[in-house]
Amino acid sequence: MAFSEFEMKKYQKLVDAFIQERRPPVHLRDNTDLGFRIQQQSVEIFEIRPFLREPNKKVEVPVAKATYLKSRQLWKIYWQRADMKWHGYEPKPEVKKLETFLRVVDEDEYGCFWG
């Protein structure tokens, strides 16, 4: 089940503010930038970079994902490993609020999100 219109606007505003804080300076954004999407019950944060073989094309490199479990009223946090699969973020696998997810990603205590 997708988020309500109210929830969607709230979550978009929160994640957009987070992204704006972390984005590189304007003159570097052709080489690296940040973006996000909200689909179904998940929020995904990704880097946007030129494709190595075709620099005119852009690729999205996953950074972090949170999926809301309505039945438990919590967010599950994921990071993408080298196997290209999402894995639970063991130091803090679940949080109650999206704001807490964003704080966990920002702090990146174990270097899973930002390397």
N, C-alpha and C positions, 0 to 999 in steps of 0.2 A: 504494500500500500504506500503510495507516494505521500509526501508531506502536504499539509494543508497550505493554502495560499499564504496565510499569516506566518506559519512556520517557515515556509520557503523564503519569504522576504526577510524574516529575522535572521535566518542562517546565511543567506546571501550577504546581508549587511555585515555580519560578524566575520565571515571568511574573507570578504573583500577588504575589510579594514586590515586584517592580518596580512593578506597578500600585498597590499599597498605599502605596509611597513617594511616588508622584506624585499621588495622589488629592487633590482639594480638601478643605477642612474639611467636616465633616458638615453644617453649616448651609447650605452652598452646593451640595450634591450634587443638589438638585432642579433646579438651573439648569445644572450641568455636572458630569459624572462621567467616569470611565474604566472601560473593560471590555476583555475579550479573549476570543477563542475559539481553540480548536485543532481544526482539521478536516483530515482526510487527513494531508498532510505539511506543513501550513502553520499558522503562528501569526499571528493578526491582532490588532492593538491598535486600539481605536477610542474616540472620545469619545462620550458620551451626552448629548444636549441636547434641550430641548423643541422640537417642530416649530413653526416661526414662525406658521403659519396656524391651528394647533390646539395651543395650549400644553399641553394635557392629554396629548397624544401625544408619545412620545419618538422621536428618530431617532439612528442611529449614524453618526458621521462618521469615516471611516477615517483612521488616523494612520500606521500602518506594517504591513508584512507581511514575514515570512520564510518561505521554503519550503525544506525540506530535500531535497537531492538525494543519495539514498542511494548511487548509483553513484559519486559523486565525494566523498562524505562531507563536504559543506559546506552552508551555508545561503546562499541568495540573498536579498538585501535589496531590498525594493520600497517605493516611496512612491506616493501617488495624486495625480496632477496634476489641473488644472482640467478636463481632458477626461474625468474620472471613470474613467480606466484606470490600472492599476498599471504603473509604470515602474521599471526597475532604478535603484538608488541609485548613481549614478556615482562619488562620492568613495570608496565602499567597497562594491562590488557583491556581494562574497562574503566570508563569514567561516567559520571552522571550528567555532565554538561558539555556542550560543544566547546565552550570557552576553555574548559580544562583540556580537551583534546588539543586545541590550538596552542595552549601553553606547553603541553608535553612535546609537541612537534617543534616548537620554538626552542625549548631548552635542549632537546635531542641529547639527553644524558649519555646514551650509548653509541652515538654516531650512526644510527640506523637510517635516519631520514635525510640528513644533509651530507653524510659521508665523513 
